[in-house]
Amino acid sequence: MRPESRAFLNALLTNPSVSGYEQPVQQIVRDYAGGFAQAVETDLHGNVYATLHGDREPRVQFAGHCDQIGFLVQHIEDSGLLRFSGVGGHDNQVVLGQEVIVYTKDGPIPGVCARKPTHLLEPDERNKIPALHQMWIDTGYPADEVKAKVRIGDPITWRLHATDLGGGLVAATAMDDKVGVYVVMEALRLLAEDADNVQCGVWSVSTVQEEIGLRGATTSAYRVNPTVAVAADVTWATDHPDMNVGQTSPIKLGEGAVISRGANINPVVYDLMVEAAEAEGIPYQVQAAPRGTGTDANAMQLSRGGVATGLISIPNRYMHSPVEVCAMEDLDHCARLLAAFTRRVTPEVDFTPR
């Protein structure tokens, strides 16, 4: 991964973007994409579009969602402790005891997520996972200062970080799906370097509010009206204990892009993506998708009269936790594959399933 690309990824991972509060990360996307896209725009929903040959047909849309799961301040106790609600799907087992950041109008405030000590829990409490409303956030400030700084609805994230592990792996709070944003913008950068060999229009979109219902994909696909749309998201890696490969296809970190195949995926898109990977020596894995995938691909496929849709995924261990783990080489495999696929999209290609 080239240094400028890694700096872009680190900026994505270490800036907040709770669903509905994605503005800090979207500014990073605009700044980066402005260096190679022919146009960069933001719609009223907050989606950011970076385009190449925007006046050409067919239109190809990439979508990587920039929003992350998080929390909102729900209530401020008279003591100054903060009650909070979840944004997106949380495993409550990993919420308790985490360091968090509350984003206020005056800047970020650190805090910790807590409940009463385990020694004082009743036996039935000790054996239950607490609900979010049974926890609180302690910022350390007295009540009057908390009430002066914090407002109802302020967003909260776990402490954001990007930590290098061994073997080319990185652990971070929100790989899901800032690595997808990285992939779609890097793919556009690669295509811009070879723009004369791109025969279609390309719209690379950093979408919002995926974690609460694929909302940005819905509005952006309506706006772009693509012929072909490919989502870049994460998928479950199975290369650790207790993963049942009967529930999902076997997927390993470092073994390449994951190409989905099934009901959510146009068969011509799938075949062309596999052809591109094999022709250009890009490692890939295949994952079965028997129904709607729960990704931006689902919303884009159903836009207007229907869109020829694909899904490319980055293997991810420990999804929706503060320590999601991905292999850096997989990100670049995905970006290269998206670019290689797009070079094969021409006005002559018929994506109608037959």
MIVOZA-881098 format. One record per residue: y, x, z of N, C-alpha, C in turn; residue in one letter. Coordinates in steps of 0.1 Angstrom, whole numbers, padded with zeros to 4 digits, always signed. Example, Ala and Ser with C-alpha at 12.3 -4.5 7.8 and 13.67 -1.06 7.14 Angstrom:
2
-0057+0132+0078-0045+0123+0078-0033+0132+0078A/-0022+0128+0071-0011+0137+0071+0000+0129+0079S/
***
This chain:
354
-0012+0009+0000+0000+0000+0000+0012+0009+0000M/+0021+0007-0010+0033+0015-0011+0042+0012+0002R/+0050+0022+0006+0058+0021+0018+0068+0009+0018P/+0074+0006+0006+0083-0005+0005+0076-0018+0008E/+0064-0019+0002+0056-0032+0004+0052-0033+0018S/+0048-0022+0025+0044-0023+0039+0055-0027+0048R/+0067-0022+0044+0079-0026+0052+0082-0040+0051A/+0080-0046+0039+0082-0060+0037+0072-0068+0045F/+0059-0064+0045+0049-0071+0053+0052-0070+0068L/+0056-0059+0073+0059-0057+0087+0071-0066+0091N/+0081-0067+0082+0092-0076+0085+0088-0090+0086A/+0079-0095+0077+0074-0108+0077+0067-0111+0091L/+0058-0101+0095+0050-0103+0106+0058-0103+0119L/+0069-0096+0120+0076-0094+0132+0089-0103+0133T/+0090-0112+0124+0101-0122+0125+0095-0136+0126N/+0102-0145+0134+0097-0158+0137+0098-0168+0125P/+0088-0177+0124+0089-0187+0114+0081-0199+0118S/+0083-0205+0130+0076-0217+0134+0079-0228+0124V/+0069-0236+0121+0071-0247+0111+0084-0255+0114S/+0092-0255+0104+0105-0262+0105+0116-0253+0109G/+0113-0240+0113+0122-0230+0117+0120-0217+0110Y/+0118-0218+0097+0113-0206+0089+0124-0198+0084E/+0137-0201+0087+0148-0194+0080+0148-0179+0082Q/+0145-0173+0094+0146-0158+0094+0136-0152+0084P/+0124-0157+0083+0115-0151+0073+0119-0153+0059V/+0124-0165+0056+0128-0168+0043+0140-0159+0038Q/+0148-0155+0047+0159-0146+0043+0152-0132+0039Q/+0142-0128+0046+0135-0116+0043+0129-0117+0029I/+0123-0129+0026+0117-0131+0013+0128-0130+0002V/+0139-0137+0004+0149-0137-0006+0154-0123-0009R/+0156-0115+0002+0161-0101+0000+0151-0093-0008D/+0139-0094-0005+0128-0086-0011+0127-0090-0026Y/+0125-0103-0028+0122-0108-0042+0134-0106-0051A/+0146-0106-0045+0158-0103-0053+0158-0090-0060G/+0149-0081-0056+0149-0068-0063+0141-0068-0076G/+0133-0079-0079+0125-0079-0091+0125-0093-0098F/+0127-0103-0091+0127-0117-0097+0139-0119-0106A/+0137-0127-0116+0148-0130-0125+0158-0141-0118Q/+0152-0148-0109+0160-0158-0101+0154-0160-0088A/+0162-0163-0078+0157-0166-0064+0165-0178-0059V/+0158-0189-0056+0165-0201-0052+0158-0206-0039E/+0165-0215-0032+0160-0221-0020+0163-0236-0021T/+0153-0245-0019+0156-0259-0020+0160-0265-0006D/+0163-0278-0006+0167-0284+0006+0156-0285+0017L/+0144-0284+0013+0133-0284+0023+0132-0270+0029H/+0136-0260+0023+0135-0246+0028+0126-0237+0020G/+0119-0243+0010+0110-0234+0002+0119-0224-0006N/+0114-0212-0008+0120-0202-0015+0112-0199-0028V/+0119-0199-0040+0113-0198-0053+0118-0185-0059Y/+0109-0176-0063+0112-0164-0070+0106-0166-0084A/+0113-0164-0095+0108-0168-0108+0109-0156-0118T/+0100-0157-0128+0099-0148-0139+0097-0157-0151L/+0105-0155-0162+0104-0164-0174+0103-0179-0170H/+0113-0183-0162+0113-0196-0157+0114-0207-0168G/+0118-0203-0180+0120-0213-0191+0108-0214-0200D/+0097-0207-0196+0085-0207-0205+0074-0217-0200R/+0066-0221-0210+0054-0230-0207+0042-0222-0212E/+0031-0224-0205+0028-0232-0193+0035-0226-0181P/+0037-0234-0171+0042-0229-0158+0031-0226-0148R/+0032-0215-0142+0022-0211-0131+0030-0210-0118V/+0025-0217-0108+0031-0217-0095+0021-0209-0085Q/+0026-0199-0078+0019-0193-0067+0025-0199-0054F/+0017-0201-0044+0022-0206-0031+0016-0199-0019A/+0024-0193-0011+0020-0187+0002+0029-0193+0012G/+0023-0199+0023+0032-0205+0033+0037-0195+0043H/+0050-0196+0046+0056-0186+0055+0056-0191+0069C/+0053-0204+0072+0054-0209+0085+0042-0205+0093D/+0044-0204+0106+0033-0200+0116+0032-0211+0127Q/+0021-0211+0133+0020-0220+0145+0028-0215+0156I/+0033-0224+0165+0041-0220+0176+0043-0231+0185G/+0054-0232+0192+0057-0242+0202+0072-0246+0202F/+0075-0257+0208+0089-0262+0210+0091-0265+0224L/+0103-0261+0229+0107-0265+0242+0108-0281+0243V/+0100-0286+0252+0100-0301+0254+0108-0306+0265Q/+0109-0298+0276+0115-0302+0288+0119-0290+0297H/+0130-0290+0304+0134-0280+0313+0133-0285+0327I/+0124-0279+0335+0123-0283+0349+0135-0280+0357E/+0137-0287+0368+0148-0283+0377+0147-0269+0382D/+0135-0264+0382+0133-0250+0386+0137-0240+0375S/+0139-0244+0363+0142-0236+0352+0129-0232+0344G/+0117-0236+0348+0105-0234+0340+0106-0244+0328L/+0100-0239+0317+0100-0247+0305+0087-0253+0302L/+0087-0266+0300+0075-0273+0294+0076-0273+0279R/+0065-0273+0273+0065-0271+0258+0054-0279+0251F/+0055-0281+0238+0045-0287+0230+0042-0278+0219S/+0030-0281+0213+0025-0272+0202+0030-0276+0188G/+0031-0267+0180+0034-0269+0165+0022-0263+0158V/+0014-0271+0151+0002-0267+0145-0010-0266+0154G/-0021-0262+0149-0033-0262+0156-0036-0250+0165G/-0036-0253+0178-0038-0242+0188-0052-0243+0195H/-0057-0231+0198-0069-0230+0207-0063-0227+0221D/-0063-0238+0229-0056-0236+0242-0061-0225+0251N/-0074-0221+0248-0080-0210+0256-0072-0197+0255Q/-0065-0195+0243-0058-0182+0241-0043-0184+0244V/-0038-0195+0248-0024-0197+0250-0020-0192+0264V/-0028-0196+0274-0025-0192+0288-0025-0177+0290L/-0014-0172+0297-0013-0158+0300-0007-0150+0289G/-0002-0156+0278+0004-0148+0268+0019-0146+0270Q/+0024-0134+0265+0038-0132+0264+0044-0140+0253E/+0055-0146+0255+0061-0155+0244+0076-0151+0242V/+0082-0156+0232+0096-0154+0229+0102-0168+0226I/+0112-0172+0233+0120-0184+0231+0132-0181+0223V/+0134-0187+0212+0145-0184+0203+0156-0194+0205Y/+0167-0189+0211+0178-0198+0215+0190-0195+0206T/+0200-0203+0208+0212-0202+0200+0219-0188+0202K/+0217-0182+0214+0223-0170+0217+0214-0158+0215D/+0202-0160+0210+0192-0149+0207+0179-0152+0214G/+0169-0143+0212+0156-0145+0218+0155-0141+0232P/+0147-0149+0240+0145-0147+0254+0130-0145+0256I/+0125-0134+0262+0111-0133+0265+0107-0141+0277P/+0094-0145+0277+0088-0153+0288+0073-0151+0288G/+0067-0158+0298+0053-0157+0299+0048-0171+0301V/+0036-0174+0295+0030-0187+0296+0020-0187+0308C/+0022-0197+0317+0014-0196+0330+0010-0210+0335A/+0002-0210+0346-0001-0221+0354-0004-0216+0368R/-0008-0224+0378-0010-0219+0391-0022-0209+0391K/-0023-0200+0401-0033-0190+0401-0047-0196+0401P/-0057-0189+0395-0071-0194+0395-0076-0196+0409T/-0071-0189+0419-0076-0190+0433-0073-0204+0439H/-0063-0211+0433-0058-0223+0439-0063-0235+0430L/-0070-0233+0420-0075-0244+0412-0087-0251+0419L/-0087-0264+0417-0098-0272+0422-0110-0269+0413E/-0122-0270+0418-0134-0267+0410-0134-0273+0396P/-0131-0286+0395-0131-0293+0382-0120-0288+0373D/-0109-0283+0379-0099-0277+0370-0103-0263+0365E/-0110-0255+0373-0114-0242+0369-0123-0242+0357R/-0131-0252+0355-0140-0253+0344-0135-0260+0332N/-0122-0263+0332-0116-0270+0321-0106-0262+0314K/-0104-0263+0301-0094-0256+0294-0081-0265+0296I/-0070-0259+0301-0058-0267+0304-0051-0272+0291P/-0046-0284+0291-0038-0289+0280-0024-0282+0280A/-0018-0282+0269-0005-0275+0268+0005-0280+0278L/+0005-0294+0281+0015-0299+0290+0012-0296+0305H/+0000-0289+0307-0003-0284+0321+0001-0270+0323Q/+0007-0264+0313+0012-0250+0314+0027-0250+0314M/+0033-0239+0316+0048-0238+0315+0051-0223+0311W/+0064-0222+0307+0069-0208+0304+0079-0204+0314I/+0078-0192+0319+0086-0187+0329+0094-0175+0323D/+0108-0177+0322+0116-0167+0316+0122-0158+0326T/+0120-0161+0339+0126-0153+0350+0140-0157+0353G/+0147-0164+0345+0161-0168+0348+0162-0180+0358Y/+0172-0180+0366+0174-0192+0374+0177-0204+0366P/+0176-0216+0372+0177-0228+0365+0190-0230+0358A/+0201-0226+0364+0214-0228+0358+0215-0220+0345D/+0210-0208+0345+0211-0199+0334+0202-0204+0323E/+0190-0208+0326+0181-0214+0316+0187-0226+0309V/+0193-0235+0317+0199-0247+0311+0211-0244+0302K/+0218-0232+0305+0229-0228+0297+0224-0222+0284A/+0213-0216+0284+0208-0208+0272+0199-0216+0263K/+0190-0224+0269+0179-0230+0262+0182-0245+0259V/+0178-0249+0247+0180-0263+0243+0166-0270+0240R/+0165-0283+0243+0153-0290+0239+0151-0288+0224I/+0139-0285+0219+0136-0282+0205+0137-0268+0201G/+0141-0259+0210+0141-0245+0206+0127-0240+0203D/+0125-0232+0192+0112-0228+0189+0107-0216+0197P/+0094-0215+0198+0087-0205+0207+0076-0199+0199I/+0074-0186+0199+0062-0179+0194+0056-0170+0204T/+0043-0167+0202+0038-0155+0209+0046-0143+0206W/+0045-0133+0215+0052-0120+0212+0047-0115+0198R/+0057-0113+0189+0053-0109+0175+0051-0094+0175L/+0041-0090+0167+0037-0076+0166+0029-0074+0154H/+0028-0062+0149+0019-0057+0139+0013-0044+0143A/+0000-0044+0147-0006-0033+0154-0017-0027+0145T/-0015-0014+0141-0025-0007+0133-0038-0005+0141D/-0049-0009+0136-0062-0006+0142-0069+0004+0133L/-0081+0008+0136-0089+0017+0128-0093+0011+0115G/-0097+0019+0106-0103+0015+0093-0094+0007+0084G/-0081+0009+0085-0072+0002+0076-0070-0012+0080G/-0073-0016+0092-0071-0030+0097-0058-0031+0105L/-0052-0042+0104-0040-0045+0112-0041-0058+0120V/-0038-0058+0132-0038-0070+0141-0023-0075+0142A/-0021-0088+0141-0008-0094+0142-0009-0108+0146A/+0003-0114+0150+0003-0127+0156+0002-0138+0145T/+0007-0135+0133+0008-0146+0123+0004-0141+0109A/-0008-0134+0108-0013-0131+0095-0014-0144+0087M/-0017-0155+0093-0018-0168+0087-0004-0174+0087D/+0003-0175+0076-0001-0170+0063+0009-0161+0057D/+0015-0152+0066+0025-0143+0061+0019-0133+0051K/+0006-0131+0053-0001-0122+0043-0001-0129+0029V/-0002-0143+0029-0002-0150+0017+0012-0149+0010G/+0023-0149+0018+0036-0147+0012+0037-0134+0006V/+0032-0124+0013+0032-0110+0008+0025-0110-0005Y/+0013-0116-0006+0005-0116-0019+0012-0122-0030V/+0018-0134-0028+0025-0140-0040+0037-0133-0044V/+0044-0127-0035+0056-0119-0039+0052-0106-0045M/+0042-0099-0040+0037-0087-0046+0032-0089-0060E/+0025-0100-0062+0019-0104-0075+0031-0106-0085A/+0042-0112-0081+0053-0114-0090+0060-0100-0093L/+0060-0092-0083+0066-0078-0085+0058-0071-0096R/+0044-0071-0095+0036-0065-0105+0038-0071-0119L/+0039-0084-0119+0042-0090-0132+0055-0087-0138L/+0065-0086-0129+0079-0082-0134+0079-0068-0140A/+0070-0059-0135+0070-0046-0140+0063-0046-0154E/+0056-0056-0158+0049-0057-0170+0053-0070-0177D/+0066-0074-0176+0071-0087-0180+0068-0090-0195A/+0068-0080-0204+0065-0083-0218+0051-0088-0221D/+0042-0086-0211+0028-0090-0213+0026-0103-0206N/+0036-0110-0201+0034-0122-0194+0039-0133-0203V/+0031-0142-0207+0034-0153-0217+0037-0166-0211Q/+0036-0167-0198+0039-0180-0191+0051-0179-0182C/+0055-0190-0177+0066-0190-0167+0059-0189-0153G/+0064-0181-0144+0058-0178-0131+0068-0182-0120V/+0064-0190-0111+0072-0194-0100+0064-0191-0087W/+0069-0180-0080+0063-0176-0068+0070-0182-0056S/+0063-0190-0048+0070-0199-0038+0065-0195-0024V/+0075-0192-0016+0072-0191-0001+0074-0205+0005S/+0063-0212+0007+0064-0226+0011+0066-0227+0026T/+0071-0239+0030+0073-0242+0045+0064-0253+0049V/+0062-0253+0062+0056-0265+0069+0042-0268+0065Q/+0034-0258+0061+0020-0260+0058+0012-0264+0070E/+0015-0257+0081+0007-0259+0094+0008-0273+0099E/+0018-0281+0094+0019-0295+0099+0017-0305+0088I/+0010-0301+0078+0007-0311+0068+0009-0307+0053G/+0009-0294+0050+0011-0290+0036+0024-0295+0029L/+0034-0296+0037+0046-0303+0033+0054-0296+0023R/+0056-0282+0024+0063-0275+0015+0057-0274+0001G/+0043-0273+0001+0036-0273-0011+0038-0286-0019A/+0038-0297-0011+0040-0310-0018+0054-0311-0025T/+0064-0307-0018+0078-0308-0024+0080-0298-0035T/+0075-0285-0033+0077-0275-0043+0069-0277-0056S/+0057-0283-0055+0049-0286-0067+0056-0297-0075A/+0061-0306-0068+0068-0317-0075+0080-0311-0083Y/+0087-0302-0076+0099-0296-0083+0095-0287-0095R/+0085-0278-0093+0081-0269-0103+0074-0276-0115V/+0066-0286-0111+0058-0293-0121+0049-0283-0129N/+0040-0276-0122+0033-0265-0129+0021-0271-0136P/+0017-0263-0146+0004-0266-0153-0007-0260-0144T/-0005-0249-0139-0015-0242-0131-0008-0238-0117V/-0016-0239-0106-0010-0235-0093-0021-0228-0085A/-0018-0217-0079-0027-0210-0071-0021-0207-0057V/-0028-0212-0047-0024-0209-0033-0030-0196-0029A/-0023-0188-0021-0028-0176-0014-0027-0179+0001A/-0039-0179+0007-0039-0182+0022-0050-0173+0028D/-0053-0175+0040-0063-0167+0047-0076-0176+0048V/-0087-0169+0050-0100-0177+0053-0107-0169+0064T/-0117-0176+0069-0125-0170+0080-0133-0159+0076W/-0132-0147+0082-0141-0137+0080-0153-0140+0089A/-0165-0136+0084-0178-0139+0091-0184-0126+0097T/-0177-0115+0096-0183-0102+0099-0181-0099+0114D/-0183-0109+0123-0183-0106+0137-0192-0116+0143H/-0196-0114+0156-0207-0122+0162-0203-0137+0163P/-0213-0145+0163-0213-0159+0166-0207-0167+0154D/-0206-0161+0142-0202-0169+0131-0214-0174+0124M/-0214-0187+0121-0226-0194+0114-0223-0195+0100N/-0230-0187+0092-0228-0187+0077-0233-0200+0071V/-0239-0209+0079-0242-0222+0074-0230-0231+0073G/-0220-0227+0081-0207-0235+0081-0198-0230+0070Q/-0198-0218+0066-0189-0212+0056-0196-0201+0049T/-0191-0197+0038-0197-0186+0030-0195-0173+0037S/-0204-0163+0035-0203-0150+0042-0191-0143+0036P/-0181-0139+0044-0169-0132+0040-0167-0120+0049I/-0164-0108+0043-0162-0096+0050-0148-0090+0048K/-0142-0084+0058-0129-0077+0056-0132-0065+0048L/-0122-0062+0039-0123-0050+0031-0132-0051+0019G/-0137-0062+0016-0146-0064+0004-0139-0072-0007E/-0126-0074-0006-0119-0079-0017-0114-0093-0015G/-0107-0098-0025-0101-0111-0025-0112-0122-0025A/-0109-0133-0019-0119-0144-0018-0114-0155-0028V/-0123-0158-0038-0120-0168-0048-0128-0181-0044I/-0121-0192-0042-0127-0204-0038-0133-0211-0051S/-0144-0219-0048-0150-0226-0059-0155-0240-0053R/-0151-0251-0060-0155-0264-0055-0145-0274-0059G/-0145-0285-0052-0138-0297-0056-0123-0295-0057A/-0117-0287-0049-0103-0284-0049-0098-0275-0060N/-0108-0269-0067-0106-0258-0077-0109-0262-0091I/-0099-0260-0100-0101-0263-0114-0112-0253-0119N/-0122-0257-0126-0133-0248-0131-0128-0237-0141P/-0118-0241-0149-0113-0231-0158-0105-0220-0151V/-0097-0224-0141-0090-0215-0132-0100-0205-0126V/-0110-0211-0120-0120-0202-0113-0126-0192-0123Y/-0131-0197-0135-0137-0188-0144-0128-0177-0149D/-0115-0181-0151-0105-0171-0156-0102-0161-0145L/-0102-0165-0133-0100-0156-0122-0111-0146-0120M/-0123-0151-0121-0135-0142-0120-0135-0132-0132V/-0132-0137-0144-0131-0129-0156-0121-0117-0154E/-0109-0121-0148-0099-0111-0146-0103-0101-0136A/-0110-0105-0125-0114-0096-0115-0124-0086-0120A/-0134-0091-0128-0144-0082-0133-0139-0073-0144E/-0130-0078-0152-0125-0070-0163-0116-0058-0158A/-0110-0060-0146-0100-0050-0141-0106-0043-0129E/-0119-0045-0126-0125-0038-0115-0119-0041-0101G/-0115-0054-0099-0109-0058-0086-0120-0064-0078I/-0123-0059-0066-0134-0065-0058-0131-0079-0054P/-0141-0088-0054-0139-0101-0050-0151-0107-0043Y/-0149-0118-0036-0160-0125-0029-0158-0140-0033Q/-0168-0148-0032-0167-0162-0035-0170-0171-0023V/-0162-0181-0021-0163-0191-0010-0165-0205-0016Q/-0175-0212-0011-0176-0226-0015-0166-0235-0008A/-0161-0244-0016-0150-0254-0011-0155-0268-0015A/-0163-0274-0007-0168-0287-0011-0159-0299-0010P/-0147-0297-0005-0138-0308-0003-0123-0302-0004R/-0113-0310-0001-0100-0305+0000-0100-0293+0010G/-0093-0282+0006-0094-0270+0014-0085-0270+0027T/-0076-0279+0028-0066-0278+0039-0056-0268+0038G/-0054-0263+0025-0044-0253+0022-0034-0259+0012T/-0024-0251+0009-0014-0256-0001-0021-0260-0014D/-0032-0254-0017-0039-0258-0030-0042-0273-0030A/-0045-0279-0019-0049-0293-0018-0037-0301-0022N/-0025-0298-0017-0013-0306-0021-0009-0304-0035A/-0010-0292-0040-0006-0289-0053-0015-0295-0064M/-0028-0296-0061-0037-0302-0070-0034-0317-0072Q/-0029-0323-0062-0026-0338-0063-0012-0341-0067L/-0004-0331-0071+0010-0334-0074+0011-0341-0088S/+0020-0351-0088+0023-0358-0101+0010-0363-0107R/+0007-0359-0119-0005-0364-0126-0017-0354-0124G/-0016-0345-0115-0027-0335-0113-0024-0322-0119G/-0028-0311-0111-0025-0297-0115-0038-0289-0115V/-0040-0280-0125-0051-0271-0125-0049-0261-0114A/-0057-0262-0103-0054-0255-0091-0065-0244-0088T/-0061-0233-0082-0070-0223-0077-0066-0219-0063G/-0075-0212-0056-0072-0207-0042-0078-0193-0041L/-0069-0184-0037-0073-0170-0034-0070-0168-0020I/-0079-0161-0013-0078-0160+0002-0080-0146+0007S/-0073-0143+0018-0075-0130+0024-0084-0132+0036I/-0095-0124+0038-0103-0125+0050-0096-0122+0062P/-0098-0131+0073-0090-0130+0085-0100-0132+0097N/-0100-0123+0106-0107-0125+0119-0098-0131+0129R/-0103-0140+0137-0096-0145+0149-0084-0154+0145Y/-0086-0162+0135-0075-0171+0130-0069-0180+0141M/-0056-0182+0141-0048-0190+0150-0049-0184+0164H/-0049-0171+0165-0048-0164+0178-0037-0154+0177S/-0033-0148+0188-0022-0137+0188-0027-0124+0182P/-0040-0123+0178-0045-0110+0173-0053-0112+0161V/-0048-0119+0151-0054-0121+0138-0055-0107+0131E/-0067-0105+0125-0070-0091+0119-0073-0092+0105V/-0066-0085+0096-0068-0084+0082-0069-0069+0078C/-0076-0067+0066-0076-0054+0060-0065-0053+0050A/-0057-0042+0051-0046-0041+0042-0050-0040+0027M/-0062-0034+0025-0066-0033+0011-0069-0046+0004E/-0073-0056+0013-0076-0069+0007-0063-0076+0002D/-0052-0073+0009-0039-0079+0005-0036-0075-0009L/-0037-0062-0012-0034-0056-0025-0044-0061-0035D/-0057-0062-0031-0067-0067-0041-0062-0081-0045H/-0058-0090-0036-0054-0103-0039-0041-0103-0049C/-0032-0095-0046-0020-0094-0054-0023-0090-0068A/-0032-0080-0069-0036-0075-0082-0043-0086-0090R/-0052-0093-0083-0060-0103-0090-0051-0115-0095L/-0041-0119-0086-0032-0129-0091-0024-0125-0104L/-0020-0112-0104-0013-0107-0115-0022-0107-0128A/-0034-0102-0126-0043-0101-0137-0047-0115-0142A/-0049-0124-0134-0052-0138-0138-0040-0143-0146F/-0028-0141-0141-0016-0147-0148-0014-0142-0161T/-0017-0129-0164-0016-0123-0177-0025-0130-0187R/-0035-0136-0182-0045-0143-0191-0041-0158-0193R/-0030-0163-0187-0026-0176-0189-0016-0176-0201V/-0020-0183-0211-0012-0183-0224-0011-0198-0228T/-0002-0201-0237-0001-0215-0242-0014-0220-0248P/-0023-0211-0252-0035-0215-0259-0046-0219-0249E/-0045-0215-0237-0056-0218-0227-0056-0233-0223V/-0067-0239-0225-0068-0254-0221-0075-0254-0207D/-0068-0260-0197-0074-0260-0184-0080-0274-0181F/-0082-0282-0191-0089-0295-0189-0104-0292-0186T/-0109-0297-0175-0123-0296-0172-0131-0303-0183P/-0142-0297-0188-0150-0303-0198-0165-0300-0196R/
***
